[in-house]
Amino acid sequence: MDFSVTGTTLLVALLSTLLIIWFLKSIRPRTGRLPPGPPALPIIGNLFQLDMRAPHKSLVKLGEQYGPVFTFWFSGYPAVVVCGTEAVREALVTHKHDFSGRYLFPVLERMSDGYGVLFSNGERWRQLRRFTLSTLKNFGMGKKSIEERIQEEARFLVAEIRNEKENPFNTDVMFRCATANIICSIVFGDRFGYKDKKFLQLTEMLDENSKIISGPWVQLYNNFPNIMDVLPGPHKRIFRNMAELKRFMSEIIESHKESFEKDFPRDYIDSFLAKIDEEKHMPDSEFIAKNLEMASTNLFLAGTETTCMTLHWALLFLVKYPEIQEKIHHEIDDVIGTLRCPTIKDRASMPYTDAVIHEVQRNIDLVPMGLPRMATDDIEFRGHLIPKGTFVLPLLSSVLNDTNHWDTPELFNPNHFLDDKGGFKMNDGFMAFSAGKRICLGESLARMELFLFLTTLLQNFVFKSVINHKDIDTSPLKTGILVVPHLYKFCALCR
């Protein structure tokens, strides 16, 4: 036997053992009394148990085995996964302050640097969220003025579709332009034409980022950022697109400064500039240029993509199930007719349409794992000690598909939101906008957009598929942070 070879082998084995022991010791002190979970391997944690094509489904299955609260290791850091309606509601509502932090995945940290309203924490987040909510309300969110803007944009959208002259077309660009214009009117007081080249370029970047961020490359980046930073791949385009979006927002902000009047704010950017001026002598003020740029970008991104994607999904279901589309047509005819625009007041008299919209949001499970939360302090939760700074993953998918709250969670079934008399009824398991302190900032705006856009479209058109409607695939094209639908061409027949 060659002693030198044997000695080298033993040395490598010893060093490997020491490395594993060091790794385990370096991470265990942070874990408090975390709930039990599947056994994890050094370095890669439980990633081998995660289906990268549908990670939330893997976590739901593990919840069935380990209970409503368990620990899952994403490479070197633990996540407390919370499953089921009761446990998620307890975490996000009962413990709304304790779980109000935002855990920054490496991709989110690189995109935002912790600035803005979506991906900040502590006093920065509290100040920016309070200011943003107040400003959005001042500029019409949930009020008549924003309703009129949506109605106007819906008319532009109808005109754009009429230009297709009942030929097959893709709604992707149109829907994204329409939803982007609503948030644009609030954030920087303007809208863009559907053929504007710069606007189209920006909306294409939004679309590309949504698809990449919902794919496996970003999941790999979040787990191995140092390695992925030096490797080529689609994840690189996210950061290039984000830089371009920031440049666009910076140009808008600079143009606002030239015509800014402190006492007459025109939009969100003007209001933020006024706040910057007001607190310019406060060294700890969060109203600074970086937060303005990122908060405005946050609103543009979030206010466009989620509503746009929900509209895509809605049309997909309405074409796949023409009998549902026909029922909505009848309800529109009975309540609204053809001589006036739909209004938000009509929703109370249109329970079936309202039920269909809610069922679309429930069924598509658009943000299945929610946006990442973080424990803001050491927290006792269901018999476990969750240390401050721990990644908390409220699995919204487990709520929207909870068999204890939904009769047929696997099916598209508007009856989930209808009572025995055909009236609309809310279900405690509906958590499409999340819950608690980090509930979606634009919930009321999104609700208005979905109702007014869809009713206006169906007031004017019957949508049909180019292929057999039964062959339309309503399973996700991609699943990650968002659930991305398949895209089809449709014909819009004038009513």
N, C-alpha and C positions, 0 to 999 in steps of 0.2 A: 504493500500500500504506500502511495506517495504521501508522506506526512504533510508536505507543503500544500498539496491540493486539499487534503482533509482539513488542515488548519484554516485555509482560506474559506472553505465551505462553512466551518463552524463559526468563523468570524462574521461572515455575511449573515448567517442565521441569528447570531447573537445581536448584531446591529439591527436586524429587521425586528426582532422581538422587542428590543429597547425602543425602537421607533414607534411600534404599535402601543407599547405601554405609555410612552410619552404622550402620544396622540390621545389615548383614552383618558389619561390624567388631565390633560390640558382642556378637555371639553366637559368632563363630568362635573367639576365644581360649579359650573354655571347652571346645572340642570335642576337644582332644588329637589322637590319630590314630584317630578313630572309623572304624568299618567303612564301606565304600561303601553307597550306597542310591540310591533314585530321586531325580532332580533335584527340588529344593524351590523354591518361590516365596517371595519376601519376605512377611512378615507371616503368610500362611496356611500356609506350609510345604508339607506333602504332603497336607493335608486333602482336596484335590480328588480324591485317589486312594482315599479311604476311604469304603466303603459304610456309612453311619450305621446301617443296619438290621442289618448283620452285620459289624462292623469286623474281627473276628478272621479272617474268610474273606478279606478284602482283604489282610491281613498275611500269611496263609499263601501266597497267590498271589505276593506280592512276594518271599517267601522262596524260592519255586521259581525266581525269576529272579535274585535277588541272593545266594543262598546262605543257610546256617543262621544267620549273624550279619550284620545290616545295620542301617543307621540310617534312622529315619523321623522326620520333623519334624512335631510337633504344634504348629502355629502357630509360636511363637517359641522352642520348646525341643526338643532332640533326644531321641529314645528309641532305645536299642539294643535291637533286637528279636532274640530268640534262638529259633530254630525247630528242631524235630526232637528225637527222644529223646536222642541222644548229646550234642548241644550243650546242651540244657536241663539234663540231668543233670550235665554238667560244670560249668555255671554254678551250679546250686543245691546240688550235693553236693560236688564237688571244690573249688569256690570258695565254700563255704557261708558263710564269714565275710565274704568280699569283697562278696557280694551280699545281705547280711542286712539292709540298710537298707530302710526303707519310704519310698517316694517319695509325697509328699502332693499328690495332685491338689487343685486349689482347692476342689472340693466336699467332699473328705475333710478338708481343713484347716479349712474353716469349720464342719464338723460336730463336729470333735473338738478343735480348737486344739492338736493334738499331744499331748493327754493320753490316758490309758488304755493298754491293752495292744496293741491292734490297729494303731493309727496313731501310735505313738511311735517314737523312735529313741534310739540311744546308751545311756547308763547307765540312763535311765528305762525303756527297753524291756527291757533285760537284767534289771533288778531285778523289774519287774512280771511278766515272763513266768516267771521262776524261781519267784516267790511264787505265781503263779496256777496253774502246773502242780502244784506241791507241794500247794496247798490243794485243788484239784480231786481229786487222788488221796486226800487225807485224807478227803474227803467222798464217796468211793466210786467215782470215775471209773475204770472198768476192773475194779471189784470186785463182790463179791456184793451189797453193799448197794444200789448203783445199779441192778443188775440187778433187784432186787426192786421198786424204784420204777418202773422201766419196765414190768415185768409188771403192777403195780397200775394204772398209767395205761393200759396196753393193755386191761385189763378195763373201765375207764371208757369207753374209746373203743368197744369192742364193744357195751356197753350203750347208748351213744348211737346207734349205727347200728341196733341192734335196734328202737329207738323209731321208726324210719322205716317199720317194718312192710313191708319189701320194696318200698316205693314209690320212685320216682326221687328222688335227692337229690344235693346237691353236697357233696363231701368237704372243700372248701377250709377252712371255719371249724373243722371237727372236727380235721383234721390239724394245723392251726396251733395250736389249743389244746393238743392232746396233746403236741406237741414243746416248746411254750413251757413247759408244766408241768414237764417234766423239768428244764430248766435253771433254772426258778424254784425248784424244791425244793433245788437245790444253792446258788444264789446267795443267796436269802433265805428258804429253809427253809419254803416254803409252796406250795400249788397252788390253782388257782381252778376253780370250776365252769364248765361250758361255756356257761352262760347268764348269767354274771356280766357286768353291763353295762360296767363299767370295763375288765375284762379283754378283752372283745370289742372295745371301742374301741381299745385298745392293739394288739391283733393286726390290726385293720383298718389301722391306721397302718403296721404292719410290711409288710403286703401292698401298700399304696399306694406306700410308699417303694421296695420291691423292683421294682415295675413302672416307676416313674418313673426310677429309677437305671439301669435297663436299657434306657432309651429315648434318643432323640437329644437331648432337652433338656439332659440332664446332660453329654453329650459337648460340646455347644455351650458350656455353662457352664465346663467344664474348659479350653476353649481361649480363651474370651473372657469371663472372670469379671467384669471391670469393666463391660463392656457389658451382660451378662446380669443383673447386680445391679440395674440400673435398668429392665429390661424385665419385663413380666408373663409368667407362664407356669407350667406344672406344677412347674418346678424350685423355685419358691418354697414349695410345700407340703412339700418334703423338710425344709426348715429349720424350718418350723412344727411338723411332726410330731416332728422330733428334739427340739425344745425341750419339747414335751409329754412325750415319753418320759423326758427328763432330769428333769422335774418329778416324774413318777411315781417314778423311782428315788430322787430326793432325799427324797420323803415316806417311802419304805420305809426309807431309811437313818436318818432322824430317829426313826422308830418303833423301830428297832433300838437306838438310843442309850438310849432310855428303859428298856429291859430288859436292856441289855448287861452280861454278866459276863465279864470278861477271861479268866478261867481255864476258862471253859466255852463256847467258841465253838460256835454252832449251825449256822453256814453261812459262805459266802464273805464276806459283809459283816461279820459278827462277827469273823472272822479278820483282816480288813483293819483294822477299828477297833482291834483289839488291837495290830496292827503300828504304827498311827499313834501309839498311846499309848506304845509301846516306844521309838519314835524321835522323840518330840515335842521333845526337846532337841537334835536334830541338824538344823542349819540347811539342809543339802543333802539331807535325806531326800526320797525320791520317794513316801513313804507319806503323802499329803496328801489333803484332802477332794476336790479336783478329780479326782485320779487314781482315787479310790474310786468317785465318781459315774460317770466315763466308763468305767472298767474293768468295772463291773457292767452298764452299758448295753451295752458291747461284747459281753459274754457273753450277755446276753439276746437281742440282735439276731442274732448269729452262731449261737448255739445253737438258735435257733428256725427261722430262715428257710431255711437251706440244707437241713436235714434234712426240713422240711415240704415243700419244693419237690421233693426227691428222691422222697419218698413219692408225691406227685402223679404224677410221671413214671412211677414203678414201676407204679402202678395203671393208668395209661394204656396201657402196654405189655402188661400182663397181660390187660386186656380186649380190646385189639386182637388179641392172639395167644392165644386161649382154649386152644390145645393146650399152650402153655407153662404157663398157670395150672393146667391139669389135671395136668401132670407134678409140679408143686409140691404139689398136693393129695395125689397118690399118695405122695410122699416124706414128707409130714407124717403121713399115715395109718400108714405103715410104721414111722416112727421115733418119733413122739410119741403118735399116737392121739388120742383125744378126752377122756380122763379127767384130763389134767394140762396145766399151762401149758408152753409152749415155754421152754427155758432156753438160755443161751448155749453150754453144752456140746453141745447138739444140732447145732450148726453143723458140727462135725467129721464128723458122720454124715449130713449133708445137702448133698453136693457140688453137686447141681443147683440147689438154692435159693440157695446161696452164689454160684454162677456167675451166676445171673440177676441177683442184687443188684449184683454187680460189673459186669456188662454194662450194667445200667441206668446206673450211675455213669459208665462209659466212654462210652456212647453219647450221653447227654444233654449231656456236656461242660459241666457246670453253671457253671463259672467259666472260660470259654475263654481269657481272657488272663491268668489268675491275678490276684492282688492286686499292685499295682505295687511293684517292688523298686527299690533305689537302691544305687549303688556307694558303699561306706563309705570308700574310699580310691582313689587312682590305681591302676588295675588293668591289668596286661598280660593280655589274654585273646584267644587265637587270633590272635596277631600284631597286635592293635590295642591302643591305649592308651585306656582308658575313664576319664575324669577323675572324681575324687571328686564325689559329688552328682548324677551322671548318672542319669536315669530309665532303668531296665532292665526290659524287658517279656518275661518268660519265657512263651512262647506254649504254654500247656498243651494247647490244642486240637491243636497240631501233634504232640504226644506221643500223645494219646489216639486220634488218627486216622492215626498213622504206618503207612504201608503196609509198612514193614520189620518191623513187630511184630504187625500184625493182618491176618488173612487177608481179611476183608471189613469194613473199617472203616466203610463207609457203611451197613451193615446192622445190625439188632439180632440178635446171634448169641451166645447163651450158650456155644457151643462154644469161644469165645475163651478161656474159663477152665476147660475140661475136657480131660483127657488121653484117650488112646485107650481107657482102661478105664472112663471115666466119672468118674474122680476129679477133685477140684478141683486146678487148677494156677494159680499166680500168674504174671503176665506182667510182664516188666521195663518194658513200656510203660504200666503202670497208674500214673498219677500224679494221681488225682482229688483228693487232699488236698494237692497241691503236694509240696515236698521241701525238705530242708535246714533251716537254722536257723529259718525262718519257716513250717515245715510246720504245718498246722491244729492248733490247741491241743486241739480236741475230737475228734480223729480216733477214738480208741478209744470214746468216748461215742457218736459218730455211727454207728459200725459196730454197736454193741450195739442202738441204737434201731432202725436199719433192719431188722436181722434179727428182733428180738423183735416189733416192731410188725407187720411183714409176715406172719410166720408165725402170729401170733395171729389176725390178720384172716382169713387164708386157712384157718386151722383151723376157723373159725366160719362163713365165708361163701363163696359163689360170686358173683363180681362180673360183672355183665353191663351192656352199654351200652343206652341208650334207642334210639340209632340203630344201623344196621348196623355191626358191629364193624370191617368193612373200610374204612369211611368215616372212622374216627377219624384225625385229623391229628396225627402225631407230630413235625411240624416245629415249631420254636419260635414262640410268639406274639410274643415280643420278645427281642432279644439285645443285651446290653451288658456290664456287669460280671457279671450273672447271665443265664442262659437260662431264660426264663419259658414254661411250657407252656400250651397251650389247656386250658380247663376244660370238662368235660362232666358231665352228670348220669348217675349209675349206679344200678343196683338191686343190693342186697345180699341174695341169696337164702340163707336159713339152710340149713346142711348137716345 
